[in-house]
Amino acid sequence: MAVTGNTPTASFLTQIGKMQSAGCRLCRIAREARGESTDSLAAETHGHINSAGCGGMATTVTAAHHSIWRHLYCITACTLHKSQEACSTLSGLTKKVT
């Protein structure tokens, strides 16, 4: 759906007449929770909600980024140091499939 551009985001739903505004619903909720104005919201697109620029998804996207970084760092450390102890939490991900 993301590749074809028909992910059910506010931007797409506005284009097909199912919503009135293309403003990001997640950003609106985050701003309302902080007591801020909901004027001039960014357009809710697939790219917006998958970036740290979306107020409603910033924490989640940043956590996913850091988690991936930690896994890559661990794999690199294991390769460089030839130690399997550092990667014990990744044993399921690093097994060779035969």
N, C-alpha and C positions, 0 to 999 in steps of 0.2 A: 504494500500500500504506500509506503514511504517513497519508493522508487517511482511509482506512477503518479504521485502527487495527489492522491485522494485519501490521505489519512484523515479521519474525522476530527480535524482541528477546527477551531473557530473560523480561520481563514477559508478553509474549504467549504465548511457549512454555510458561510456567508455567500460564497460564490454560487452555491446551488439553491440559495433562498431559504435555507432552514434556520438561519440565525440572523439577527439584526446587526450585530457588531462582531468585528474580527478581533477585538481586544482579547488578550490572554486571560482566560478564566482563572488560572492558577495564580497569576500575578495579582488579579483583582482580590482573590481570597487572602493572599499574603498581605496586601496593602490594607485591606479592611481590618485584619487582625491587629495590625500595627497602628490603626487609627489614621492612616494616611489617605490622601485623595486618590480616587480611582480614575481621575482624568488622564488622558493621553497614555493609555496602556499600549504596550508593544503588541504587534499582531501575533496571534497564536498560530505558529507554524510548527511543522515537525522539527525543524532546526532550532527554533526558539526554546521549545520545551525540553530539548535534549542538550541544552547548554546551561552554564552557570549564570547566564544573563537573565534567566527566568526566575523571578523572585520566589515562586512557589516550588521550584525544583532545584534551586541552587545548592542546598544542603545535600540532597540526594545525589546530584550529579558530581559534586565535589567528593563525596564519600566514595562513590564508584571509581572515580579517577584515582584517589589515593589507594584504594584497595588493589587496583590493577598495578599501580606503581610498586606497591609492596611485594606483590607476587613476582613481578619481573625482576625486582632487585634480588629477591631470594633465589630465583633460578640462576641469575648471573653469579651470585655469591657461591652457590653450590658448584657451578661449573668451574669457577676460578679456584676455589679452595678444595675441590674434590671431597667435600664433606656432605654427607646426606643428613646430618643432624639438623642443619639449618633449614632444610626443606621438608622436614617431617610432616608439616601441615599440608604440603602439596603433593604427597606421595601418589594420590589418585590422579593428579593432573600430569605427573611427569613419567608415569609408567609407559614403557614401550608396548605398543599393541602389535601382537604377532599374528 
